[in-house]
Amino acid sequence: MLSYQHGYHAGNFADVHKHSLLSLALQSLLQKDKPFSSFDIYAGRGRYTLSGSQAQKTGEYNNGIARLWPEKSSISWPEKLSLYRNVLESLNPDQSLQFYPGSPAIMHAALRDNDQLQICELHPAELDALKIWQQHNPKARIHQRDALEALVALLPPTIKRGIVLIDPSYEIKTDYQSVATSLIEAVAKWPQGIFLLWYPLLNAERHRDMLKRLIQRCKLPMLQSELIIRDNAPDGEYGGGMYGSGMLIINPPWQLDTQIQTIAPWLEHLCEKNQSDAGHKQVWLREAV
């Protein structure tokens, strides 16, 4: 969707949830000397300015990364999120929290000499920003192409170990169906890959049919992680919008479930108080053998 720009939402609670799990999965890949392929098919920018007009207009980062930032809180960061924290600190060396990394920056930070990163973006402004970012991050290969077309076309990679991040805006209702269709095909082409699918938790609950279809068609292990920050309620109550953030991990790395549970109390600092449903919830939708 060419109208969507993530700058309005950078660093919000969903970004923290998504990027925390992405970092854990990347660190699992780094446990072996073998190279890996990585794909970010809805890339957005490599860096977002939190003092810029977009982020300031919504202020969503104030209830996200700002709550957990060392200079703004006394909440200790989990040791297992060292990759995520290191990227943030490299962007904010004076600890002032002026910038927030896009997913390409987190994925690029994990690359070693023989690892690969391919990123896709269609939005002209985001693409221009990515190209500027690429000048300092030359290992990333940028594609100006539709994300779901690329998801199928670029797989399988020559390096068989690897990871794909899929985080659409879901601004179009049919995105849920389109994502499921393309992801089913992508998994069939690259059954060795780790696939991370982000989805919003909204009052309409459209993600449920998408997940149901994936469970029916994909026979690989599936781990679900949801960070619910407030009770689900009719539109207009609690300000409307997302009540939580979901991540489906297909082919999760070994012990990722345990690692996520370890960081869950930290993530739950982003939840609103006095909400009966708030918290982190994790379940195996299809268990690993």
LOVOLO-932591 format. One line per field, with one value per residue (C-alpha): x, y, z; residue number from 1. Coordinates in Angstrom, 1 decimal. Example, Ala and Ser with C-alpha at 12.3 -4.5 7.8 and 13.67 -1.06 7.14 Angstrom:
px	c(12.3,13.7)
py	c(-4.5,-1.1)
pz	c(7.8,7.1)
resi	c(1,2)
//
This chain:
px	c(0.0,1.8,-0.1,1.4,4.5,5.7,7.3,4.0,4.3,8.0,9.1,5.5,4.7,4.2,7.6,9.2,7.4,8.2,11.9,12.5,11.4,13.3,16.4,16.1,15.6,18.6,20.8,19.8,21.0,24.3,24.9,26.3,29.2,27.2,26.0,22.3,20.0,17.7,14.7,12.8,10.0,8.1,11.3,10.3,13.3,16.5,16.2,13.4,13.7,11.6,11.7,10.4,6.9,5.5,6.6,5.7,2.2,1.2,3.6,3.2,6.8,6.2,4.1,6.6,10.4,10.5,9.0,11.9,14.8,17.4,17.6,13.8,13.1,14.7,13.6,16.5,16.9,17.1,20.5,19.1,18.1,21.7,21.4,18.3,19.8,23.2,21.5,19.5,22.6,24.5,21.8,21.6,25.2,24.3,21.4,18.9,16.6,16.3,16.3,14.7,15.9,13.8,13.9,16.5,18.9,18.4,18.8,21.8,23.5,23.4,25.2,28.6,30.8,29.1,25.5,23.0,20.2,17.6,15.0,11.9,10.1,7.7,6.9,9.0,9.9,10.7,12.8,14.8,15.5,16.6,19.0,20.6,20.8,22.3,25.3,26.4,25.1,26.3,25.6,21.9,20.5,17.4,14.5,11.8,9.1,5.9,6.5,4.3,5.5,9.1,8.3,7.6,10.0,13.1,12.8,14.4,17.8,21.1,22.0,19.5,19.6,17.7,14.9,12.1,10.3,6.8,5.0,2.4,0.4,-2.9,-4.6,-6.5,-8.9,-7.8,-4.2,-4.9,-5.9,-3.2,-0.5,-1.7,-1.8,1.8,3.2,1.8,3.6,6.8,6.9,6.4,9.4,11.7,10.6,14.0,13.4,12.3,9.2,8.2,4.7,3.5,-0.1,-2.2,-4.7,-7.8,-11.4,-12.4,-10.2,-9.4,-6.1,-8.0,-9.0,-5.5,-4.0,-6.5,-5.7,-2.0,-2.4,-4.5,-2.1,1.4,2.5,5.6,6.0,4.2,4.7,2.4,3.3,0.8,1.4,-1.9,-1.6,-5.3,-8.7,-10.3,-13.3,-15.6,-14.2,-14.0,-13.3,-9.7,-9.0,-9.7,-6.9,-4.7,-5.2,-2.2,0.6,0.9,3.7,3.5,6.8,6.9,9.9,11.0,14.7,15.4,14.4,12.9,9.8,11.8,13.7,10.5,9.1,12.2,11.7,7.9,7.9,10.0,7.5,4.6,5.9,4.2,0.8,-1.8,-2.7,-6.0,-6.7,-7.9,-6.7,-3.4,-0.1,2.0,0.4,2.3,1.1,2.3,-0.3,1.6,4.3,7.8,8.5)
py	c(0.0,3.1,5.4,3.7,5.2,3.5,6.7,7.5,4.2,3.7,2.5,1.7,-1.4,-3.5,-2.6,-3.5,-6.9,-7.6,-6.5,-8.3,-11.6,-10.9,-10.3,-13.6,-15.5,-13.8,-14.5,-18.2,-18.3,-16.7,-19.7,-21.7,-20.7,-21.6,-18.5,-17.6,-15.7,-13.0,-11.2,-8.2,-7.9,-4.8,-3.0,0.6,2.7,1.7,4.5,6.7,10.1,10.1,13.9,14.2,15.3,11.8,10.3,13.4,13.6,10.2,9.9,6.2,5.6,7.1,4.0,1.8,2.0,5.1,3.2,0.8,3.1,3.1,6.9,7.1,4.1,1.8,-1.4,-3.7,-5.0,-8.8,-10.1,-12.1,-8.9,-7.7,-7.5,-5.2,-3.1,-2.7,-1.4,1.1,2.3,2.7,5.0,6.9,7.1,9.9,7.9,10.6,8.3,10.4,7.6,4.2,1.4,-0.1,-3.9,-3.6,-2.1,-4.9,-7.6,-5.9,-5.7,-9.5,-10.1,-11.7,-11.7,-14.6,-13.8,-12.1,-9.6,-8.7,-6.1,-5.0,-1.6,0.1,3.4,6.1,8.1,5.0,3.7,6.9,6.8,3.2,4.0,6.7,4.2,1.6,3.8,3.0,-0.5,-1.9,-5.6,-5.0,-5.6,-3.4,-4.5,-2.1,-4.6,-5.9,-7.6,-10.7,-11.2,-11.0,-13.4,-16.2,-15.2,-14.8,-18.2,-20.5,-18.8,-20.4,-20.3,-22.7,-21.5,-18.3,-16.1,-14.0,-11.1,-10.4,-7.3,-5.8,-2.7,-4.6,-1.4,-3.3,-6.0,-8.5,-8.3,-11.1,-13.5,-12.4,-12.8,-16.3,-17.3,-16.1,-17.4,-20.9,-20.9,-19.5,-22.1,-24.9,-23.5,-23.1,-25.5,-24.9,-21.2,-19.4,-17.2,-14.4,-13.1,-10.0,-9.1,-6.5,-7.4,-5.3,-5.4,-7.0,-10.0,-10.6,-12.2,-15.3,-16.6,-15.9,-18.0,-20.8,-21.1,-21.2,-23.9,-26.0,-25.7,-25.5,-28.6,-27.1,-26.2,-22.9,-20.8,-17.9,-15.0,-12.2,-9.1,-7.8,-4.3,-3.7,-5.4,-5.8,-3.4,-1.8,0.8,4.1,2.7,3.0,5.2,2.4,0.9,-2.0,-3.7,-6.0,-7.3,-10.8,-12.8,-16.2,-18.0,-20.8,-23.2,-21.4,-22.0,-24.4,-23.1,-19.9,-20.5,-20.6,-17.5,-15.6,-16.6,-15.2,-11.8,-11.8,-10.0,-7.2,-6.9,-6.8,-3.4,-2.1,-3.3,-0.9,-1.4,-2.7,-4.6,-8.1,-9.5,-7.7,-9.6,-11.9,-15.1,-17.8,-21.1,-23.8,-23.9,-26.8,-28.3,-29.2,-32.9)
pz	c(0.0,-1.2,1.2,4.3,6.0,9.2,10.5,12.3,14.3,14.6,18.1,19.2,21.3,18.2,16.9,20.3,20.3,16.6,16.8,20.0,18.5,15.3,17.3,19.1,15.9,14.3,17.3,17.0,13.5,14.6,16.9,14.0,11.7,8.6,6.6,6.3,4.0,5.3,3.7,4.8,2.3,3.8,4.7,5.3,6.4,8.0,10.6,11.9,13.5,16.7,16.9,13.3,12.4,11.7,15.0,17.0,15.4,16.9,19.8,19.7,20.6,24.1,25.0,23.3,23.2,25.4,28.3,28.2,27.3,30.0,30.2,30.7,32.9,35.5,33.7,33.0,29.5,29.0,28.2,25.3,23.5,23.1,19.3,19.5,22.2,20.5,17.3,19.4,21.2,18.0,16.7,20.0,21.4,23.8,25.1,24.2,22.1,19.0,16.5,16.1,13.8,11.1,10.7,7.9,10.4,12.9,10.2,8.8,12.2,12.4,9.1,8.9,5.9,4.1,5.2,2.8,3.3,0.6,1.3,-0.7,-0.7,-3.1,-1.5,-3.3,-0.2,1.8,-1.1,-1.3,2.4,2.1,-0.7,1.5,4.4,2.1,1.5,5.0,5.0,1.7,2.4,1.9,-1.5,-2.3,-4.5,-5.7,-6.1,-4.6,-1.3,-1.8,-5.4,-4.1,-1.2,-3.7,-6.5,-4.4,-2.7,-2.3,-1.8,-2.6,1.0,2.6,6.2,6.8,7.8,6.3,8.1,6.8,8.4,6.1,7.0,6.6,5.5,2.8,4.2,1.6,2.8,5.2,2.5,0.1,2.8,3.6,-0.1,-0.7,2.5,1.9,-1.5,0.0,2.8,0.2,-1.8,1.2,4.0,5.7,6.2,9.4,8.6,11.0,10.3,12.2,12.4,14.4,17.0,16.1,17.0,13.7,14.4,10.7,11.6,12.9,9.4,8.1,10.9,10.5,6.8,7.5,10.1,7.7,4.8,6.4,8.1,9.7,13.4,14.3,17.4,18.2,20.4,21.2,23.3,24.4,25.9,26.8,26.7,23.3,23.2,20.6,18.4,20.2,23.6,24.9,21.8,19.3,17.2,18.0,21.3,20.7,18.5,17.1,15.7,14.1,13.7,11.3,11.8,15.0,16.0,18.8,22.2,20.8,22.8,26.0,25.0,24.3,27.7,29.3,27.8,28.3,31.7,30.1,27.2,29.6,30.9,27.8,28.8,30.3,33.9,35.2,32.0,32.6,29.2,29.1,29.0,26.8,25.5,23.8,22.3,19.9,17.0,15.6,17.8,16.8,16.5)
resi	c(1,2,3,4,5,6,7,8,9,10,11,12,13,14,15,16,17,18,19,20,21,22,23,24,25,26,27,28,29,30,31,32,33,34,35,36,37,38,39,40,41,42,43,44,45,46,47,48,49,50,51,52,53,54,55,56,57,58,59,60,61,62,63,64,65,66,67,68,69,70,71,72,73,74,75,76,77,78,79,80,81,82,83,84,85,86,87,88,89,90,91,92,93,94,95,96,97,98,99,100,101,102,103,104,105,106,107,108,109,110,111,112,113,114,115,116,117,118,119,120,121,122,123,124,125,126,127,128,129,130,131,132,133,134,135,136,137,138,139,140,141,142,143,144,145,146,147,148,149,150,151,152,153,154,155,156,157,158,159,160,161,162,163,164,165,166,167,168,169,170,171,172,173,174,175,176,177,178,179,180,181,182,183,184,185,186,187,188,189,190,191,192,193,194,195,196,197,198,199,200,201,202,203,204,205,206,207,208,209,210,211,212,213,214,215,216,217,218,219,220,221,222,223,224,225,226,227,228,229,230,231,232,233,234,235,236,237,238,239,240,241,242,243,244,245,246,247,248,249,250,251,252,253,254,255,256,257,258,259,260,261,262,263,264,265,266,267,268,269,270,271,272,273,274,275,276,277,278,279,280,281,282,283,284,285,286,287,288,289)
//
